[in-house]
Amino acid sequence: MAETPRLEIPAGPQTQSPRLFRALYHEVIVLAKADVRKQAAGSGRVGNLFIVADKENAGDVYWGDSKVTKGGGTKPGFPLGPGDSTGPWDLAQVSQVHGICGNAGDIIVLMGLQG
C-alpha cells in the first residue's frame, strides 16, 4: 500500500517550524438561529485556516471563541461581511472557533489543512 503523501508548509509568521499536514479541512457552519453561538464541529490542528462569510449572507457574521458576541458585549467577535474572509490562521484545535450572527441562516465556511 502506498504511503499517504504529505504536504510540507514552510514556517511562517504564526509558526516556528515547518508543519506537516495530511488532509484538506473544510466545514460549513450554518447559523440556523439568530443570536445563538455555534461551535465548529471539527477537531484537531488546522493550519492555513481561512474563515469565510458566505456571499449570500443577509448581514455580518462574527467569529471568535466560546464567548463570542455579535458587535457589542464583553467579548465582541471578529466581524465578516457577506463574502469577506480572514486568514490564514494556525489553530491547535479548530473546535475553538465559534460563530454568531443576527440573521438566521447565515453561513461561515472554514477551509484549511489538517494534520
C-alpha positions, 0 to 999 in steps of 0.5 A, spaced: 500 500 500 502 506 498 504 511 503 499 517 504 503 523 501 504 529 505 504 536 504 510 540 507 508 548 509 514 552 510 514 556 517 511 562 517 509 568 521 504 564 526 509 558 526 516 556 528 517 550 524 515 547 518 508 543 519 506 537 516 499 536 514 495 530 511 488 532 509 484 538 506 479 541 512 473 544 510 466 545 514 460 549 513 457 552 519 450 554 518 447 559 523 440 556 523 438 561 529 439 568 530 443 570 536 445 563 538 453 561 538 455 555 534 461 551 535 465 548 529 464 541 529 471 539 527 477 537 531 484 537 531 490 542 528 488 546 522 493 550 519 492 555 513 485 556 516 481 561 512 474 563 515 469 565 510 462 569 510 458 566 505 456 571 499 449 570 500 449 572 507 443 577 509 448 581 514 455 580 518 457 574 521 462 574 527 467 569 529 471 568 535 471 563 541 466 560 546 464 567 548 463 570 542 458 576 541 455 579 535 458 587 535 457 589 542 458 585 549 464 583 553 467 579 548 465 582 541 467 577 535 471 578 529 466 581 524 465 578 516 461 581 511 457 577 506 463 574 502 469 577 506 474 572 509 480 572 514 486 568 514 490 564 514 490 562 521 494 556 525 489 553 530 491 547 535 484 545 535 479 548 530 473 546 535 475 553 538 472 557 533 465 559 534 460 563 530 454 568 531 450 572 527 443 576 527 440 573 521 438 566 521 441 562 516 447 565 515 453 561 513 461 561 515 465 556 511 472 554 514 477 551 509 484 549 511 489 543 512 489 538 517 494 534 520 
